[in-house]
Amino acid sequence: PARERTIRPVRVGLVVAHLLHPTGHAHLVVQRGPVPHHRRTRVGAQLVALAALMIIAVDVGSFRRIHAVLDHVTPQTVVVNIDHHPGNGGPERPCTYVDLVDTSLASTTMLTYLLLQRAWPGCISAQAATCLYIGLITDTGCFRFSNTKAETLRVGAELVELGADPGRLAESYMFRRRPQVLRLLGLVLNTLEFHAGGRVAGWN
């Protein structure tokens, strides 16, 4: 769903913001398109100041999706790409490019966690762990999808140990729906038709 595609990259960006804030480095979290209204008051929805010496792109299948950000790329800019999708080709302009991609992992938030644990042990706060856990459950359907492996569950457990609240986050981000959404679902389900002895379903 579109709201989940929005949540994942902005959550990884907020993790980076949480880590940079105590260091005094100026930074800005940029999300192409609006953050869903019912998510704006959730964990870490604030934005902070701008720096253009480094651009960290997270969960970006193609750099064309962040075309406005690319206006700030110069030969002196360091562009870091963190993703679990196949290579997106980079920003297509001169820069120092670092490509951190692992397609075997269930989520970009999972890759971010593993990178941080190796490069900066002990840096992940409870708030950052919460952001990472949200991305992990939205990418795995709360650990229901086929991309859920043993390592996925281990990372989820470690994020809980760091402060993520699995029950509250699953309820809030996976199972809670606004009344408008439930009414729309009811209208759609009312048109559901079954064929081939109930093996095939479709909407009229």
N, C-alpha and C positions, 0 to 999 in steps of 0.2 A: 504493500500500500504506500501511497505517496507520503503520508505522515511518517512512516518508518524510514523511508529514504532520506527524509529531512532530519530526523532525530540522530541517525548514526554519525554523519560527518560532523555536525555541530557539537556532539558530545565529545568526540575526539579532540576537536579544536578547543573545547573548554578545559579538557584535561591538560593540554599544553599551556593554556592560560593560567590554570591553577599552579602549575610548576614554575612558570616564569614570573608570576607576580611577586613572590618573596625576594627574587633576585634583583628586582629593580629595573629589569629590561622592559622597555616600552613595547606593547604588543596590541594586536587587534584581532578579534575573532570575526571572520567574514563568512556569512552564509548566503549563498545565492538563492533568492526567493525568501519569502517570509517564514519565520518559525511559526508553527501552528499556534493559534491563540491559546489553546488549553495547555500548552507546554511553556509559555513564556515566563510564568512565575515559578517554574520548577527549578531543579538544582542548577545553579550557576548560570542563570539566564542573562547576567549582566555582561556588557562589552567593556573593553578597556582600550588604552591608547595605542597609537599606530607606530610600527617600525617597518621599514622597507628593505632592510639589509638581508633578511631571510624570509622566504615564503614557504610554509609547510602546508602541503596539499594532502588531505586525508580522504580516503574513500572516493576518489575522483576517477571515474571510468575513462574520461577524456578531459584534457585540459581546456577544451572548447567550452566546457560547462562553467568554467570560472573565467571567462574571457575578460571581464572588467579588471580582475586581479592581475592578469597578464600584462596590462598596461604599465605596471610598476616593475616589470622584469627588465633588468639591464645586465650587461656583461659582468657587473660586480655583484649581482644578486645570487645568493645561494638558494636554490629551489630544492626542497626535500619532498619526495613523493612517498607517502606511506599508504599501502593498499593491499587488499587481498584479491583484487581482480587482475587479469593479465595486463601486461605493460600498456600504458596509455600513450606512449610516444613522447612524453615530455612536453615542455612549453613551446617548442618549435621556434626558439630564438636563443641567441647566445646567453649563457649563464653557466654557473657551476651547478651541475645537476646531480643529485643523489637519489637513486631509485631503490627504495626499500619495499619490496613486494614479495609476498609468500602466498601463492594461490592455494596452498594446502590447508590454510587456516580458515576457520568459520567466519571470522569477523576482523575488520580493520582494528577494532578496539582490542581484540585479542593480540594481534601483532604489536600494537602500541604498548600494551602491558608487558609483553615478553621483551621488547626492546628496552623499555625503561628499567625493568628488573635487572637486565644485564648491564646496561650502561650507567644507571644511576640508582643503585639499590637503596631502598628506604625512602625514596622520594614521594611515593604515592600516598596522599592523604585520604581520609575517609571520603571527602567530597569528590576527589578525583576517582577513587575506586567506584563510587556510585555512578559517575558518568560512564566509566568503562563498562560496568555491569549492565547499564541500560542498553548500550550499544550491543553487548553480547547477547542479551535476551531477545532484542528486536531482530537481530540477524539470524538467530537460531529458532525463532518461534517459541521462546521459553524452553529451549533445549529439546524441541520436538522434531526439528527438521533433520534430514539425512546428513547434514554437515556437522552434526554434533558427534564428536569423538571423545575418547577418554581424556585427552589433553584439554578439550573444551571445558569439560566438567571440572577438571582440576583447576583451571584458571578461574572459573566461576567460584569455586570454593575458596580460593585464595583471595579473591576480591571481597567475598563475604567476611573473611577473617580481617580484612583491612577496613571494614566498616560499611560495606554495602548491605542494605536490608532487603533480602530476596523476596519475602512475602509482600512487603509494601510496594516494591518496585514492579513486581509482576502484576499486582492488582492495578496499580496506577497506569502502567504503560502498555499492558497487554490485554487486560480484561475489562477495564472500565470504559464505558461508552456514554456519550452525551445523549439526551433524549431524542434530539434531532436525528442522530445516527440510527438509533433503534427504530424510530418510526420509518425511516427510509428503508432499513433492512426488512421491516415487515411488509412494505409495499413490494419490494423486489421478490421476497419469498412467496408472496401471494400469487405471483405469475409463474412459479416454478412448475415445470412439466417433467414427467418421468417417461422414459422409453426403454425399449429392449429389456423388458422385465425388470425395470427398476435399476438397471446397470448404468444407464445414461440419464443425466439430468440437464435441463436447459431452461432458459428464460424466454418467455414469449415477448 
